[in-house]
Amino acid sequence: MVPGLNHKMITAVDCTIVRLKKDLINEHFFKYYSQSQTYFNRISEKITGTTRDRISRNNLGSIPVPLPPLPEQLRIVRILDDAFASIAKAKANAEQNLKNSRELFESSLQSVFENNGEGWEEKRVKDLGITQTGTTPKTIEKENYGDFIPFIKPADIDFSGIGDLRYDNEGLSEIGIKKGRKMESGSILMVCIGATIGKAGFSELEVSCNQQINSLTVKQEYEPKFFYYAMTSKEFQEKVLSEGKGAQATLPIINKSKWENLTINFPKTKTEQQTIVHLLDSLRTETQKLETIYQQKLKDLEELKKSILQKAFNGELKTS
């Protein structure tokens, strides 16, 4: 809804201006109707276009609008205003709770790596195991691609925000992996170029990856997932970003040489590393449960909003 202004305006070609007859329809009533599923269903029936959907001004103007008397329109608007204000408040609370649950894990993660206890040491990434940069077999050679081993790209890393990898997006064949590079199960993969530089994932399977990703496969005396968590910590992420931005102003990038020379603090014993991993895994599981609850709450509130709108324009709204 455009507020009353003292100057003229124009719209883009993709917009249609709707001017309402105020003696017939209240603008807030129409605004709410235009958010209802009934309205969208009627819109979809009038859509044309081959390359992209569009609706002409004539087709838009032919869509019927329910018109109860103005006093009834105003009654419906008042009910919807009150209901949607309550829904908005509930959504804000759920979104804050969702944010808090995520921050709880992040806070615990940072406290582990900011408050190193006795018996911790510091080493370069390359001293912890095998480091590799991925490579892409020639795409024009179709025999390089198949389902023998997953082929990971930046968009496949941290796919759900929990360090997971998407394994089924693309794969290499037995021929292709001979031209690529294999990372063992338990490897840490990190994006080292572009807007998502520093994004990290923990591989549960043997994988290959492209040249935008560096990987670490730790030695047997270390707990692999501990070093995944270490690489997602604020301390390590800041090192990656500092090196990445210093390399090139327009496109953050950190090459394998600089990446593998970054340092990580860690407990000397594998047992203590495993204890920390168990703690963080358990906390992450609980955090995910909370996130699921709050995400469902947000979904339910959206469904409630749709239901109320549907009742409003079916003449089913009653004043409580």
ABEGO torsion letter per residue (X at the ends): XBBBBABBBBBBAABBBBBBBAAABBAAAAAAAAABAAAAAAAAAABBEAABBBBBAAAAAABBBBBBBAAAAAAAAAAAAAAAAAAAAAAAAAAAAAAAAAAAAAAAAAAAAABBBBGBBBBBAAAAEBBBBBBBBBAABAAABBAABBBBBAAABGAAGAGBBBAAABBBBAAAAAABBBBBBGBBBBBABEAABGBBBBBABBBBBBAABBBBBBBAABBAAAAAAAAABAAAAAAAAAAAAAABAABBBBBAAAAAABBBBBBABAAAAAAAAAAAAAAAAAAAAAAAAAAAAAAAAAAAAAAAAAAAAAGABBBX
